[in-house]
Amino acid sequence: MRKRKAFAICTIFGASLCVHAQWVNHPTPGAPRTKDGKVNLAAPAPRVGGKPDLSGIWQVEPTPLAELTALFGDVAALAVPGDDPRTFTKYVFNILADFKLEEAPLRPEFAEIFGKRAQTMGLNIPTSHCLPGGIPFGTLLPFPTQIVQTPGLIVMLLEGDGTSRRVYMDGRKHPIDPQPLWMGYSVGHWEGDTLVVDTRGFNDQSWLDGFGHPHSEDMRVTEHFHRRDFGHMDVQITIDDPKVYTKPFSIRVTHRLLPDTDILESYCAENERDRKHL
């Protein structure tokens, strides 16, 4: 069962995503470099206006293969060109991967929704229909995200599904009566050197992971971004959805800088030929 689920999810990701890298080897301006010319990822994080500058091309680091195998079976056997589950974080498969099955905080009344999605092996995941991955799923896919930071607005461009996020830093509040969105409404502020992003106003159509964990329109996602050095950014994601889950829960991932490159544009339906094989 674990292998079949992993296979279905990998197939779906391949149907909706593309190979990245653009302008390969174009030097990142101002990047600290070692004597051999490589970017020094361990150098201090850059700063602008007294705060860490999060700008750059980032990609979530994969979960160690041994842990992935223990959780989901022989994922290495499922690797194909351009779609390698060994490059995935475990949370792409299962947002509740840190919980024992009997301790998962999913409310019983929503287990039926999850069960139906699991029965179809994830084939109806929105990304297989060229719809956005949403948050946090779209930010956890093994594809780059470009962050552009300005004093009043931070923009995140997700290559994986071609979507974008706008994090407003100008002190505004969330809309009182928001129109539900795939990516929600994000406002941010600094707590020391950590960027805290509060996102609300979601629709209930996206999945939290490839296995199909649901959420409601009441979901609130809080992210803490901490760039600990030039090449690494630690991110904590907390999901609070009392309608669907018995308690808030958090996951932690690390994003690695991809210097000297850029993201590609990605349109799911452009020359798409995979869905008929799912």
ChimeraX attribute file (.defattr): number of C-alpha atoms within 10 A of each C-alpha:
attribute: neighborCount
match mode: 1-to-1
recipient: residues
	/A:1	9
	/A:2	13
	/A:3	15
	/A:4	13
	/A:5	21
	/A:6	22
	/A:7	18
	/A:8	19
	/A:9	23
	/A:10	22
	/A:11	22
	/A:12	25
	/A:13	22
	/A:14	19
	/A:15	23
	/A:16	25
	/A:17	24
	/A:18	19
	/A:19	15
	/A:20	17
	/A:21	16
	/A:22	13
	/A:23	11
	/A:24	11
	/A:25	11
	/A:26	11
	/A:27	14
	/A:28	14
	/A:29	8
	/A:30	8
	/A:31	15
	/A:32	17
	/A:33	13
	/A:34	10
	/A:35	7
	/A:36	7
	/A:37	9
	/A:38	13
	/A:39	21
	/A:40	17
	/A:41	19
	/A:42	13
	/A:43	16
	/A:44	14
	/A:45	19
	/A:46	17
	/A:47	12
	/A:48	11
	/A:49	8
	/A:50	9
	/A:51	16
	/A:52	22
	/A:53	18
	/A:54	24
	/A:55	17
	/A:56	22
	/A:57	24
	/A:58	25
	/A:59	21
	/A:60	24
	/A:61	18
	/A:62	22
	/A:63	18
	/A:64	13
	/A:65	18
	/A:66	12
	/A:67	11
	/A:68	21
	/A:69	17
	/A:70	10
	/A:71	16
	/A:72	18
	/A:73	17
	/A:74	18
	/A:75	22
	/A:76	14
	/A:77	12
	/A:78	17
	/A:79	16
	/A:80	12
	/A:81	7
	/A:82	12
	/A:83	20
	/A:84	17
	/A:85	27
	/A:86	21
	/A:87	18
	/A:88	23
	/A:89	22
	/A:90	25
	/A:91	23
	/A:92	23
	/A:93	27
	/A:94	19
	/A:95	23
	/A:96	22
	/A:97	16
	/A:98	15
	/A:99	12
	/A:100	9
	/A:101	10
	/A:102	7
	/A:103	9
	/A:104	15
	/A:105	17
	/A:106	22
	/A:107	14
	/A:108	12
	/A:109	10
	/A:110	15
	/A:111	14
	/A:112	11
	/A:113	13
	/A:114	18
	/A:115	14
	/A:116	12
	/A:117	20
	/A:118	17
	/A:119	11
	/A:120	14
	/A:121	21
	/A:122	26
	/A:123	22
	/A:124	16
	/A:125	25
	/A:126	19
	/A:127	23
	/A:128	24
	/A:129	15
	/A:130	18
	/A:131	18
	/A:132	24
	/A:133	29
	/A:134	27
	/A:135	22
	/A:136	22
	/A:137	19
	/A:138	25
	/A:139	21
	/A:140	27
	/A:141	27
	/A:142	25
	/A:143	23
	/A:144	26
	/A:145	29
	/A:146	21
	/A:147	20
	/A:148	16
	/A:149	18
	/A:150	15
	/A:151	11
	/A:152	11
	/A:153	15
	/A:154	19
	/A:155	17
	/A:156	20
	/A:157	20
	/A:158	26
	/A:159	27
	/A:160	29
	/A:161	25
	/A:162	19
	/A:163	20
	/A:164	16
	/A:165	17
	/A:166	18
	/A:167	20
	/A:168	22
	/A:169	19
	/A:170	12
	/A:171	10
	/A:172	10
	/A:173	11
	/A:174	16
	/A:175	10
	/A:176	7
	/A:177	7
	/A:178	13
	/A:179	11
	/A:180	16
	/A:181	16
	/A:182	18
	/A:183	22
	/A:184	23
	/A:185	23
	/A:186	21
	/A:187	21
	/A:188	24
	/A:189	16
	/A:190	14
	/A:191	11
	/A:192	11
	/A:193	15
	/A:194	18
	/A:195	20
	/A:196	21
	/A:197	20
	/A:198	20
	/A:199	21
	/A:200	21
	/A:201	24
	/A:202	24
	/A:203	19
	/A:204	16
	/A:205	19
	/A:206	26
	/A:207	26
	/A:208	25
	/A:209	26
	/A:210	29
	/A:211	27
	/A:212	25
	/A:213	22
	/A:214	19
	/A:215	24
	/A:216	17
	/A:217	18
	/A:218	17
	/A:219	21
	/A:220	21
	/A:221	22
	/A:222	19
	/A:223	21
	/A:224	21
	/A:225	19
	/A:226	22
	/A:227	23
	/A:228	16
	/A:229	17
	/A:230	22
	/A:231	21
	/A:232	22
	/A:233	21
	/A:234	17
	/A:235	20
	/A:236	15
	/A:237	19
	/A:238	18
	/A:239	22
	/A:240	19
	/A:241	19
	/A:242	17
	/A:243	16
	/A:244	21
	/A:245	20
	/A:246	14
	/A:247	14
	/A:248	14
	/A:249	17
	/A:250	15
	/A:251	15
	/A:252	12
	/A:253	18
	/A:254	20
	/A:255	22
	/A:256	21
	/A:257	24
	/A:258	21
	/A:259	21
	/A:260	19
	/A:261	17
	/A:262	22
	/A:263	22
	/A:264	17
	/A:265	15
	/A:266	18
	/A:267	17
	/A:268	19
	/A:269	14
	/A:270	9
	/A:271	7
	/A:272	13
	/A:273	9
	/A:274	13
	/A:275	15
	/A:276	7
	/A:277	8
	/A:278	11
